[in-house]
């Protein structure tokens, strides 16, 4: 290896010395040029015939005794690949930012909420009293891909609903079944005239779920966690079915229970 390097250095130095001598000889030659002609710095044929080393110099200039050219090509290819990778990463980041910063129009919000199964009616006012006492009526509603059996006053946790805030009034439109003590109404698959009213109480996170992955004999172990975003709803009313009138049961007073009949006197 050392000998090859020495030979390469010698060849480089020889080519540089020969090129310098060639330029000096060409500059020292007398050249007679008529007026109006262009100046060309080409070597005469006689000089090239007399100097055989000129061809050698011209040939040696086209040769590459080292792998620098290949290195530059490979480096340029690598830089291109890196640039492509950087461009792909930038495109991915831009797309992620676009997804995060996407703004929905009011019509798109209404359509997306209808697909999930709810409709936003607006914020709850302090003067409104929506919460009622318990009624013996139940309903089966669908929110997203989950179904819930609810009654008046129940609270349920669903996957996070995008287009609603805390204390917003909602109407759950996908009602699959209604039932009471006297009748049952089944939808095919949805009851168009039935609605369930609810109020958003909070947006919360579920308990953490651990995901563990392992590949045997590969020294591969990965542990990650996930907390699902949830929305808590409070059911306020169920409409679309006849509600039985509540029966009022009068409890006997404690004074009547404590009273005892008087004993009769026998004469």
ChimeraX commands (.cxc) that place a marker at each C-alpha (Angstrom):
marker #1 position 0.00,0.00,0.00 radius 0.5
marker #1 position 2.81,2.40,0.84 radius 0.5
marker #1 position 4.52,1.74,-2.50 radius 0.5
marker #1 position 1.28,2.39,-4.38 radius 0.5
marker #1 position 0.83,5.68,-2.57 radius 0.5
marker #1 position 4.40,6.71,-3.40 radius 0.5
marker #1 position 3.87,5.87,-7.07 radius 0.5
marker #1 position 0.68,7.92,-7.15 radius 0.5
marker #1 position 2.37,10.92,-5.56 radius 0.5
marker #1 position 5.27,10.69,-8.00 radius 0.5
marker #1 position 2.93,10.48,-10.97 radius 0.5
marker #1 position 0.99,13.53,-9.76 radius 0.5
marker #1 position 4.15,15.58,-9.27 radius 0.5
marker #1 position 5.49,14.51,-12.69 radius 0.5
marker #1 position 2.29,15.59,-14.42 radius 0.5
marker #1 position 2.36,18.98,-12.70 radius 0.5
marker #1 position 6.03,19.56,-13.62 radius 0.5
marker #1 position 5.42,18.54,-17.24 radius 0.5
marker #1 position 2.41,20.81,-17.54 radius 0.5
marker #1 position 4.41,23.77,-16.17 radius 0.5
marker #1 position 7.30,23.13,-18.62 radius 0.5
marker #1 position 4.85,22.81,-21.51 radius 0.5
marker #1 position 3.27,26.18,-20.77 radius 0.5
marker #1 position 6.70,27.82,-20.51 radius 0.5
marker #1 position 7.82,26.42,-23.89 radius 0.5
marker #1 position 4.59,27.53,-25.56 radius 0.5
marker #1 position 4.90,31.04,-24.14 radius 0.5
marker #1 position 8.57,31.31,-25.28 radius 0.5
marker #1 position 7.81,30.44,-28.94 radius 0.5
marker #1 position 7.52,33.46,-31.32 radius 0.5
marker #1 position 4.06,33.63,-32.81 radius 0.5
marker #1 position 3.36,35.99,-35.71 radius 0.5
marker #1 position -0.31,36.85,-36.00 radius 0.5
marker #1 position -1.87,39.18,-38.56 radius 0.5
marker #1 position -4.08,42.01,-37.48 radius 0.5
marker #1 position -7.72,41.21,-36.96 radius 0.5
marker #1 position -7.13,37.54,-36.15 radius 0.5
marker #1 position -8.03,35.83,-32.92 radius 0.5
marker #1 position -5.33,34.56,-30.60 radius 0.5
marker #1 position -5.32,30.81,-30.03 radius 0.5
marker #1 position -3.08,29.13,-27.50 radius 0.5
marker #1 position -2.82,25.81,-29.26 radius 0.5
marker #1 position 0.51,23.98,-29.59 radius 0.5
marker #1 position 1.99,23.65,-33.11 radius 0.5
marker #1 position 2.14,20.25,-34.73 radius 0.5
marker #1 position 5.93,20.39,-35.07 radius 0.5
marker #1 position 6.24,20.99,-31.35 radius 0.5
marker #1 position 4.00,18.12,-30.48 radius 0.5
marker #1 position 5.93,15.85,-32.85 radius 0.5
marker #1 position 9.28,16.87,-31.36 radius 0.5
marker #1 position 8.00,16.58,-27.81 radius 0.5
marker #1 position 6.59,13.09,-27.25 radius 0.5
marker #1 position 5.92,13.83,-23.59 radius 0.5
marker #1 position 3.11,16.22,-24.57 radius 0.5
marker #1 position 0.81,13.35,-25.52 radius 0.5
marker #1 position 1.73,11.58,-22.31 radius 0.5
marker #1 position 0.79,14.65,-20.33 radius 0.5
marker #1 position -2.53,15.02,-22.09 radius 0.5
marker #1 position -3.27,11.36,-21.51 radius 0.5
marker #1 position -2.23,11.45,-17.88 radius 0.5
marker #1 position -4.48,14.41,-17.18 radius 0.5
marker #1 position -7.53,12.33,-18.09 radius 0.5
marker #1 position -6.53,9.46,-15.82 radius 0.5
marker #1 position -7.40,9.16,-12.15 radius 0.5
marker #1 position -4.85,7.37,-10.03 radius 0.5
marker #1 position -6.97,7.54,-6.90 radius 0.5
marker #1 position -10.54,6.72,-6.00 radius 0.5
marker #1 position -11.46,10.33,-5.34 radius 0.5
marker #1 position -13.82,10.53,-8.27 radius 0.5
marker #1 position -15.74,7.47,-7.06 radius 0.5
marker #1 position -15.72,8.87,-3.58 radius 0.5
marker #1 position -17.18,12.13,-4.78 radius 0.5
marker #1 position -19.83,10.30,-6.78 radius 0.5
marker #1 position -20.74,8.15,-3.82 radius 0.5
marker #1 position -20.76,11.13,-1.50 radius 0.5
marker #1 position -22.98,13.05,-3.90 radius 0.5
marker #1 position -25.33,10.06,-4.12 radius 0.5
marker #1 position -25.34,9.80,-0.35 radius 0.5
marker #1 position -26.06,13.52,-0.06 radius 0.5
marker #1 position -28.91,13.11,-2.53 radius 0.5
marker #1 position -30.28,10.22,-0.49 radius 0.5
marker #1 position -29.96,12.27,2.68 radius 0.5
marker #1 position -31.70,15.17,0.99 radius 0.5
marker #1 position -34.49,12.85,-0.11 radius 0.5
marker #1 position -34.83,11.52,3.42 radius 0.5
marker #1 position -34.89,15.04,4.83 radius 0.5
marker #1 position -37.51,16.04,2.28 radius 0.5
marker #1 position -39.63,13.02,3.22 radius 0.5
marker #1 position -39.33,13.85,6.93 radius 0.5
marker #1 position -40.25,17.48,6.26 radius 0.5
marker #1 position -43.24,16.37,4.18 radius 0.5
marker #1 position -44.34,14.03,6.98 radius 0.5
marker #1 position -44.02,16.78,9.57 radius 0.5
marker #1 position -45.92,19.19,7.36 radius 0.5
marker #1 position -48.71,16.65,6.86 radius 0.5
marker #1 position -48.88,16.02,10.63 radius 0.5
marker #1 position -49.08,19.75,11.27 radius 0.5
marker #1 position -51.82,20.06,8.67 radius 0.5
marker #1 position -53.77,17.28,10.36 radius 0.5
marker #1 position -53.39,18.92,13.77 radius 0.5
marker #1 position -54.19,22.43,12.56 radius 0.5
marker #1 position -57.16,21.43,10.40 radius 0.5
marker #1 position -60.17,23.63,10.96 radius 0.5
marker #1 position -63.66,22.28,10.34 radius 0.5
marker #1 position -66.45,24.41,8.97 radius 0.5
marker #1 position -69.79,24.46,10.86 radius 0.5
marker #1 position -71.38,22.21,8.23 radius 0.5
marker #1 position -68.53,19.70,8.48 radius 0.5
marker #1 position -68.83,19.68,12.27 radius 0.5
marker #1 position -72.55,18.93,12.07 radius 0.5
marker #1 position -71.98,16.11,9.55 radius 0.5
marker #1 position -69.18,14.53,11.61 radius 0.5
marker #1 position -71.26,14.71,14.79 radius 0.5
marker #1 position -74.25,13.17,13.01 radius 0.5
marker #1 position -72.10,10.26,11.82 radius 0.5
marker #1 position -71.00,9.61,15.41 radius 0.5
marker #1 position -74.60,9.87,16.68 radius 0.5
marker #1 position -75.10,13.20,18.46 radius 0.5
marker #1 position -76.04,16.81,17.87 radius 0.5
marker #1 position -74.81,19.84,19.82 radius 0.5
marker #1 position -77.65,22.11,20.99 radius 0.5
marker #1 position -75.55,24.78,22.70 radius 0.5
marker #1 position -74.25,25.56,26.18 radius 0.5
marker #1 position -76.29,24.96,29.30 radius 0.5
marker #1 position -77.62,28.16,30.86 radius 0.5
marker #1 position -77.53,28.68,34.63 radius 0.5
marker #1 position -81.30,29.25,34.75 radius 0.5
marker #1 position -82.13,25.91,33.06 radius 0.5
marker #1 position -83.16,22.97,35.21 radius 0.5
marker #1 position -82.81,19.88,33.03 radius 0.5
marker #1 position -82.28,17.26,35.70 radius 0.5
marker #1 position -85.48,15.45,36.62 radius 0.5
marker #1 position -86.30,12.72,39.12 radius 0.5
marker #1 position -85.95,9.11,38.05 radius 0.5
marker #1 position -88.46,7.79,35.48 radius 0.5
marker #1 position -88.98,4.03,34.82 radius 0.5
marker #1 position -87.93,4.30,31.15 radius 0.5
marker #1 position -84.75,3.07,29.48 radius 0.5
marker #1 position -83.17,3.40,26.05 radius 0.5
marker #1 position -80.35,1.78,24.08 radius 0.5
marker #1 position -78.28,4.39,22.22 radius 0.5
marker #1 position -75.30,4.08,19.88 radius 0.5
marker #1 position -72.40,6.55,20.07 radius 0.5
marker #1 position -69.68,5.84,17.55 radius 0.5
marker #1 position -69.21,2.07,17.59 radius 0.5
marker #1 position -70.44,1.50,21.18 radius 0.5
marker #1 position -73.93,0.89,22.54 radius 0.5
marker #1 position -75.20,1.96,25.98 radius 0.5
marker #1 position -78.33,1.17,27.95 radius 0.5
marker #1 position -79.27,4.36,29.77 radius 0.5
marker #1 position -82.01,5.76,31.95 radius 0.5
marker #1 position -82.81,9.21,33.27 radius 0.5
marker #1 position -80.01,10.40,35.58 radius 0.5
marker #1 position -77.35,7.88,34.45 radius 0.5
marker #1 position -73.78,8.88,33.59 radius 0.5
marker #1 position -71.76,7.16,30.85 radius 0.5
marker #1 position -68.19,7.43,29.54 radius 0.5
marker #1 position -67.71,7.47,25.76 radius 0.5
marker #1 position -64.75,8.06,23.50 radius 0.5
marker #1 position -63.90,11.75,23.33 radius 0.5
marker #1 position -66.44,13.76,21.35 radius 0.5
marker #1 position -64.58,16.36,19.27 radius 0.5
marker #1 position -67.00,19.18,18.68 radius 0.5
marker #1 position -68.47,19.71,22.16 radius 0.5
marker #1 position -67.30,21.44,25.34 radius 0.5
marker #1 position -68.13,21.03,29.00 radius 0.5
marker #1 position -71.74,21.99,29.92 radius 0.5
marker #1 position -72.92,21.62,26.32 radius 0.5
marker #1 position -76.35,20.13,25.71 radius 0.5
marker #1 position -76.41,17.12,23.38 radius 0.5
marker #1 position -79.12,15.16,21.63 radius 0.5
marker #1 position -78.27,11.50,20.98 radius 0.5
marker #1 position -79.98,10.65,17.70 radius 0.5
marker #1 position -79.08,6.99,17.19 radius 0.5
marker #1 position -81.65,5.36,19.48 radius 0.5
marker #1 position -81.94,1.62,18.86 radius 0.5
marker #1 position -84.54,0.63,21.45 radius 0.5
marker #1 position -86.94,2.15,23.96 radius 0.5
marker #1 position -88.57,0.34,26.82 radius 0.5
marker #1 position -90.83,0.85,29.80 radius 0.5
marker #1 position -92.97,-1.27,32.11 radius 0.5
marker #1 position -95.89,-1.31,29.63 radius 0.5
marker #1 position -94.27,-1.34,26.14 radius 0.5
marker #1 position -91.08,-1.88,24.14 radius 0.5
marker #1 position -90.20,-0.18,20.83 radius 0.5
marker #1 position -87.46,-1.68,18.65 radius 0.5
marker #1 position -85.86,0.25,15.81 radius 0.5
marker #1 position -84.97,-1.05,12.34 radius 0.5
marker #1 position -82.19,-0.25,13.14 radius 0.5
marker #1 position -82.90,3.29,14.46 radius 0.5
marker #1 position -86.04,4.93,15.84 radius 0.5
marker #1 position -86.43,8.22,13.92 radius 0.5
marker #1 position -88.73,9.93,16.44 radius 0.5
marker #1 position -86.83,8.93,19.59 radius 0.5
marker #1 position -84.18,11.12,21.19 radius 0.5
marker #1 position -82.08,11.02,24.32 radius 0.5
marker #1 position -80.93,14.29,25.88 radius 0.5
marker #1 position -77.60,14.56,27.72 radius 0.5
marker #1 position -75.15,17.12,29.14 radius 0.5
marker #1 position -71.34,17.01,28.85 radius 0.5
marker #1 position -69.88,16.93,32.35 radius 0.5
marker #1 position -66.14,16.54,31.69 radius 0.5
marker #1 position -63.38,15.39,29.36 radius 0.5
marker #1 position -61.09,12.93,31.11 radius 0.5
marker #1 position -58.44,10.25,30.54 radius 0.5
marker #1 position -58.96,6.56,31.14 radius 0.5
marker #1 position -56.59,4.42,33.20 radius 0.5
marker #1 position -53.25,3.65,31.60 radius 0.5
marker #1 position -53.05,0.42,29.60 radius 0.5
marker #1 position -49.57,-1.14,29.24 radius 0.5
marker #1 position -48.59,-2.67,25.90 radius 0.5
marker #1 position -45.66,-5.08,26.06 radius 0.5
marker #1 position -44.02,-6.54,22.93 radius 0.5
marker #1 position -41.37,-9.23,22.87 radius 0.5
marker #1 position -39.57,-11.26,20.22 radius 0.5
marker #1 position -37.82,-14.30,21.61 radius 0.5
marker #1 position -34.14,-14.84,20.88 radius 0.5
marker #1 position -33.94,-11.33,19.37 radius 0.5
marker #1 position -33.36,-9.27,22.52 radius 0.5
marker #1 position -36.43,-7.23,21.58 radius 0.5
marker #1 position -38.64,-5.86,24.35 radius 0.5
marker #1 position -40.81,-2.77,24.13 radius 0.5
marker #1 position -43.18,-1.40,26.76 radius 0.5
marker #1 position -45.52,1.48,25.96 radius 0.5
marker #1 position -48.56,2.98,27.66 radius 0.5
marker #1 position -51.86,4.37,26.38 radius 0.5
marker #1 position -54.55,6.47,28.05 radius 0.5
marker #1 position -57.80,6.75,26.11 radius 0.5
marker #1 position -59.49,10.17,26.01 radius 0.5
marker #1 position -63.07,9.97,27.31 radius 0.5
marker #1 position -66.12,12.21,27.62 radius 0.5
marker #1 position -68.54,11.91,30.53 radius 0.5
marker #1 position -72.24,12.40,29.69 radius 0.5
marker #1 position -75.17,12.79,32.09 radius 0.5
marker #1 position -78.53,11.61,30.73 radius 0.5
marker #1 position -81.28,14.14,31.43 radius 0.5
marker #1 position -84.33,12.98,29.47 radius 0.5
marker #1 position -85.64,10.23,27.16 radius 0.5
marker #1 position -88.31,11.12,24.60 radius 0.5
marker #1 position -90.30,9.02,22.14 radius 0.5
marker #1 position -92.21,6.69,24.46 radius 0.5
marker #1 position -95.20,7.02,26.77 radius 0.5
marker #1 position -93.98,7.41,30.30 radius 0.5
marker #1 position -96.12,5.85,33.04 radius 0.5
marker #1 position -97.34,8.19,35.69 radius 0.5
marker #1 position -95.40,7.77,38.87 radius 0.5
marker #1 position -97.42,6.16,41.64 radius 0.5
marker #1 position -97.25,8.00,44.90 radius 0.5
marker #1 position -97.01,5.67,47.88 radius 0.5
marker #1 position -97.87,7.24,51.20 radius 0.5
marker #1 position -95.78,5.85,53.99 radius 0.5
marker #1 position -97.39,5.60,57.39 radius 0.5
marker #1 position -96.18,8.14,59.88 radius 0.5
marker #1 position -94.04,7.14,62.81 radius 0.5
marker #1 position -96.61,8.47,65.28 radius 0.5
marker #1 position -99.23,6.05,63.96 radius 0.5
marker #1 position -96.82,3.14,64.31 radius 0.5
marker #1 position -96.03,3.98,67.91 radius 0.5
marker #1 position -99.68,4.28,68.97 radius 0.5
marker #1 position -101.04,1.20,70.79 radius 0.5
marker #1 position -104.68,0.31,71.41 radius 0.5
marker #1 position -105.94,1.06,74.92 radius 0.5
marker #1 position -106.73,-1.90,77.17 radius 0.5
marker #1 position -110.40,-2.44,78.01 radius 0.5
marker #1 position -111.41,-2.57,81.62 radius 0.5
marker #1 position -113.45,-5.63,82.67 radius 0.5
marker #1 position -115.78,-5.02,85.68 radius 0.5
marker link #1:1,2 radius 0.2
marker link #1:2,3 radius 0.2
marker link #1:3,4 radius 0.2
marker link #1:4,5 radius 0.2
marker link #1:5,6 radius 0.2
marker link #1:6,7 radius 0.2
marker link #1:7,8 radius 0.2
marker link #1:8,9 radius 0.2
marker link #1:9,10 radius 0.2
marker link #1:10,11 radius 0.2
marker link #1:11,12 radius 0.2
marker link #1:12,13 radius 0.2
marker link #1:13,14 radius 0.2
marker link #1:14,15 radius 0.2
marker link #1:15,16 radius 0.2
marker link #1:16,17 radius 0.2
marker link #1:17,18 radius 0.2
marker link #1:18,19 radius 0.2
marker link #1:19,20 radius 0.2
marker link #1:20,21 radius 0.2
marker link #1:21,22 radius 0.2
marker link #1:22,23 radius 0.2
marker link #1:23,24 radius 0.2
marker link #1:24,25 radius 0.2
marker link #1:25,26 radius 0.2
marker link #1:26,27 radius 0.2
marker link #1:27,28 radius 0.2
marker link #1:28,29 radius 0.2
marker link #1:29,30 radius 0.2
marker link #1:30,31 radius 0.2
marker link #1:31,32 radius 0.2
marker link #1:32,33 radius 0.2
marker link #1:33,34 radius 0.2
marker link #1:34,35 radius 0.2
marker link #1:35,36 radius 0.2
marker link #1:36,37 radius 0.2
marker link #1:37,38 radius 0.2
marker link #1:38,39 radius 0.2
marker link #1:39,40 radius 0.2
marker link #1:40,41 radius 0.2
marker link #1:41,42 radius 0.2
marker link #1:42,43 radius 0.2
marker link #1:43,44 radius 0.2
marker link #1:44,45 radius 0.2
marker link #1:45,46 radius 0.2
marker link #1:46,47 radius 0.2
marker link #1:47,48 radius 0.2
marker link #1:48,49 radius 0.2
marker link #1:49,50 radius 0.2
marker link #1:50,51 radius 0.2
marker link #1:51,52 radius 0.2
marker link #1:52,53 radius 0.2
marker link #1:53,54 radius 0.2
marker link #1:54,55 radius 0.2
marker link #1:55,56 radius 0.2
marker link #1:56,57 radius 0.2
marker link #1:57,58 radius 0.2
marker link #1:58,59 radius 0.2
marker link #1:59,60 radius 0.2
marker link #1:60,61 radius 0.2
marker link #1:61,62 radius 0.2
marker link #1:62,63 radius 0.2
marker link #1:63,64 radius 0.2
marker link #1:64,65 radius 0.2
marker link #1:65,66 radius 0.2
marker link #1:66,67 radius 0.2
marker link #1:67,68 radius 0.2
marker link #1:68,69 radius 0.2
marker link #1:69,70 radius 0.2
marker link #1:70,71 radius 0.2
marker link #1:71,72 radius 0.2
marker link #1:72,73 radius 0.2
marker link #1:73,74 radius 0.2
marker link #1:74,75 radius 0.2
marker link #1:75,76 radius 0.2
marker link #1:76,77 radius 0.2
marker link #1:77,78 radius 0.2
marker link #1:78,79 radius 0.2
marker link #1:79,80 radius 0.2
marker link #1:80,81 radius 0.2
marker link #1:81,82 radius 0.2
marker link #1:82,83 radius 0.2
marker link #1:83,84 radius 0.2
marker link #1:84,85 radius 0.2
marker link #1:85,86 radius 0.2
marker link #1:86,87 radius 0.2
marker link #1:87,88 radius 0.2
marker link #1:88,89 radius 0.2
marker link #1:89,90 radius 0.2
marker link #1:90,91 radius 0.2
marker link #1:91,92 radius 0.2
marker link #1:92,93 radius 0.2
marker link #1:93,94 radius 0.2
marker link #1:94,95 radius 0.2
marker link #1:95,96 radius 0.2
marker link #1:96,97 radius 0.2
marker link #1:97,98 radius 0.2
marker link #1:98,99 radius 0.2
marker link #1:99,100 radius 0.2
marker link #1:100,101 radius 0.2
marker link #1:101,102 radius 0.2
marker link #1:102,103 radius 0.2
marker link #1:103,104 radius 0.2
marker link #1:104,105 radius 0.2
marker link #1:105,106 radius 0.2
marker link #1:106,107 radius 0.2
marker link #1:107,108 radius 0.2
marker link #1:108,109 radius 0.2
marker link #1:109,110 radius 0.2
marker link #1:110,111 radius 0.2
marker link #1:111,112 radius 0.2
marker link #1:112,113 radius 0.2
marker link #1:113,114 radius 0.2
marker link #1:114,115 radius 0.2
marker link #1:115,116 radius 0.2
marker link #1:116,117 radius 0.2
marker link #1:117,118 radius 0.2
marker link #1:118,119 radius 0.2
marker link #1:119,120 radius 0.2
marker link #1:120,121 radius 0.2
marker link #1:121,122 radius 0.2
marker link #1:122,123 radius 0.2
marker link #1:123,124 radius 0.2
marker link #1:124,125 radius 0.2
marker link #1:125,126 radius 0.2
marker link #1:126,127 radius 0.2
marker link #1:127,128 radius 0.2
marker link #1:128,129 radius 0.2
marker link #1:129,130 radius 0.2
marker link #1:130,131 radius 0.2
marker link #1:131,132 radius 0.2
marker link #1:132,133 radius 0.2
marker link #1:133,134 radius 0.2
marker link #1:134,135 radius 0.2
marker link #1:135,136 radius 0.2
marker link #1:136,137 radius 0.2
marker link #1:137,138 radius 0.2
marker link #1:138,139 radius 0.2
marker link #1:139,140 radius 0.2
marker link #1:140,141 radius 0.2
marker link #1:141,142 radius 0.2
marker link #1:142,143 radius 0.2
marker link #1:143,144 radius 0.2
marker link #1:144,145 radius 0.2
marker link #1:145,146 radius 0.2
marker link #1:146,147 radius 0.2
marker link #1:147,148 radius 0.2
marker link #1:148,149 radius 0.2
marker link #1:149,150 radius 0.2
marker link #1:150,151 radius 0.2
marker link #1:151,152 radius 0.2
marker link #1:152,153 radius 0.2
marker link #1:153,154 radius 0.2
marker link #1:154,155 radius 0.2
marker link #1:155,156 radius 0.2
marker link #1:156,157 radius 0.2
marker link #1:157,158 radius 0.2
marker link #1:158,159 radius 0.2
marker link #1:159,160 radius 0.2
marker link #1:160,161 radius 0.2
marker link #1:161,162 radius 0.2
marker link #1:162,163 radius 0.2
marker link #1:163,164 radius 0.2
marker link #1:164,165 radius 0.2
marker link #1:165,166 radius 0.2
marker link #1:166,167 radius 0.2
marker link #1:167,168 radius 0.2
marker link #1:168,169 radius 0.2
marker link #1:169,170 radius 0.2
marker link #1:170,171 radius 0.2
marker link #1:171,172 radius 0.2
marker link #1:172,173 radius 0.2
marker link #1:173,174 radius 0.2
marker link #1:174,175 radius 0.2
marker link #1:175,176 radius 0.2
marker link #1:176,177 radius 0.2
marker link #1:177,178 radius 0.2
marker link #1:178,179 radius 0.2
marker link #1:179,180 radius 0.2
marker link #1:180,181 radius 0.2
marker link #1:181,182 radius 0.2
marker link #1:182,183 radius 0.2
marker link #1:183,184 radius 0.2
marker link #1:184,185 radius 0.2
marker link #1:185,186 radius 0.2
marker link #1:186,187 radius 0.2
marker link #1:187,188 radius 0.2
marker link #1:188,189 radius 0.2
marker link #1:189,190 radius 0.2
marker link #1:190,191 radius 0.2
marker link #1:191,192 radius 0.2
marker link #1:192,193 radius 0.2
marker link #1:193,194 radius 0.2
marker link #1:194,195 radius 0.2
marker link #1:195,196 radius 0.2
marker link #1:196,197 radius 0.2
marker link #1:197,198 radius 0.2
marker link #1:198,199 radius 0.2
marker link #1:199,200 radius 0.2
marker link #1:200,201 radius 0.2
marker link #1:201,202 radius 0.2
marker link #1:202,203 radius 0.2
marker link #1:203,204 radius 0.2
marker link #1:204,205 radius 0.2
marker link #1:205,206 radius 0.2
marker link #1:206,207 radius 0.2
marker link #1:207,208 radius 0.2
marker link #1:208,209 radius 0.2
marker link #1:209,210 radius 0.2
marker link #1:210,211 radius 0.2
marker link #1:211,212 radius 0.2
marker link #1:212,213 radius 0.2
marker link #1:213,214 radius 0.2
marker link #1:214,215 radius 0.2
marker link #1:215,216 radius 0.2
marker link #1:216,217 radius 0.2
marker link #1:217,218 radius 0.2
marker link #1:218,219 radius 0.2
marker link #1:219,220 radius 0.2
marker link #1:220,221 radius 0.2
marker link #1:221,222 radius 0.2
marker link #1:222,223 radius 0.2
marker link #1:223,224 radius 0.2
marker link #1:224,225 radius 0.2
marker link #1:225,226 radius 0.2
marker link #1:226,227 radius 0.2
marker link #1:227,228 radius 0.2
marker link #1:228,229 radius 0.2
marker link #1:229,230 radius 0.2
marker link #1:230,231 radius 0.2
marker link #1:231,232 radius 0.2
marker link #1:232,233 radius 0.2
marker link #1:233,234 radius 0.2
marker link #1:234,235 radius 0.2
marker link #1:235,236 radius 0.2
marker link #1:236,237 radius 0.2
marker link #1:237,238 radius 0.2
marker link #1:238,239 radius 0.2
marker link #1:239,240 radius 0.2
marker link #1:240,241 radius 0.2
marker link #1:241,242 radius 0.2
marker link #1:242,243 radius 0.2
marker link #1:243,244 radius 0.2
marker link #1:244,245 radius 0.2
marker link #1:245,246 radius 0.2
marker link #1:246,247 radius 0.2
marker link #1:247,248 radius 0.2
marker link #1:248,249 radius 0.2
marker link #1:249,250 radius 0.2
marker link #1:250,251 radius 0.2
marker link #1:251,252 radius 0.2
marker link #1:252,253 radius 0.2
marker link #1:253,254 radius 0.2
marker link #1:254,255 radius 0.2
marker link #1:255,256 radius 0.2
marker link #1:256,257 radius 0.2
marker link #1:257,258 radius 0.2
marker link #1:258,259 radius 0.2
marker link #1:259,260 radius 0.2
marker link #1:260,261 radius 0.2
marker link #1:261,262 radius 0.2
marker link #1:262,263 radius 0.2
marker link #1:263,264 radius 0.2
marker link #1:264,265 radius 0.2
marker link #1:265,266 radius 0.2
marker link #1:266,267 radius 0.2
view
